[in-house]
Amino acid sequence: MRRLTAIVSVIAAFLVLGTAIQAQQATPAPVTPAVPIVTPAPVTPAVVMPDQTEMTPEAVALSGEDSRLAVCAAPTAPGFAPVFPGPYSALADLLIGSDAFSPTQIAALNCIDDTANYGAVAALWLPADAFAAGGGIVSEAGEANLPDATPLTLRSDGGAEVQNLEGFTVSWETGADSVTLTLCPTVDGQIVTPECITPYADGQPVHFENTGTVELDHFWKPGEYALEATAYDADGLGVEQQMLLFSVRCSQESLFPVSGAMCPEAPASVVSGAYQPFENGVMMWISDTGQILVLTADGRARYYTDTFQEGMPNPEAVAPEGLLTPVRGFGRVWEFLGGAEASGLGWATRLETGISVFRQPAGRYSFTTFYALPDLPDQGFSIAVTQIPGQVDAYWVANSSAAEE
């Protein structure tokens, strides 16, 4: 009897377990979503105006972290101010009456590579005072075992004409005690003495060994030059001189072809843009930066963000007869600056036109950029814009009167 009872209990347990398993394996019935999925009917999108309070044009400045400011400090130095000395000036002439800085130091403080002359590259920062020459050429000295009677010999591996970026190597030998080197521009074969460059150290001319070589490369200005070597005896008296004449030509054609200007280091690039002349200046849009360059007749320049979007209104100001109110991106910046009166531009004199913008850095360390606008009437014109990192105001000069037409 007990055996039968146990068997019945086991069978009952299996029945219960089977029922539970079937319940777990059963497929649940589908559930209708509480919120049905509705496909919206097509709607014609409304014209959404941008939030114009967030689209105000802003003046654009280069980063104040620019490493050039560590050495090219004149634009930010106390007591320095921008001047516009003209198309070709000797730095020494610009510092007449000053006793704090030399042409070499002024060139370095302005990121100018030519320590004797200043080409027409917009603004130059000069101090109230100015100091003594520096710089220097480092030579590879040879063995000084020549007989005392050995004449001074100066040789070049570059020939009579060299490209400014390539330069050449010169060597010398003499039986004298030492040699100094002086590089001078020439006119009709004659040395222009005030513009000569001699390496100095601690206020004294650098004396090289009586035999050695030196590389002269990266000439910043084209022209005719003379390298003069002077041999000195043990008492410091000059006993012999020899001169090497050569010509320097720019390796890259400049967009700002002014006599005496520096050679650019890179060829020009070209981007699309737009241009509009005004009574007292110019506005220019540059496509790859998305910026509008505003140039006013007082020599000031500023870059602004182009915040115009389709659907934004144009300025409501009505121009006098024969003049125009700028529209779109130019109109937005013009109105932001105060319109015809406060902007300094006046009214537009012609319609905005699409152009090609050729752009070229003036030099390796220069803060100046050259622009050429060849699509304009009368073969266009070129400009030089100097913009100092960390400063909104920039400075410009033109190489043609076309900007004023």
Order of alpha helices (4+ residues) and beta strands (2+ residues): alpha-beta-beta-beta-alpha-alpha-beta-beta-beta-beta-beta-beta-beta-beta-beta-beta-beta-beta-beta-beta-beta-beta-beta-alpha-alpha-beta-beta-beta-beta
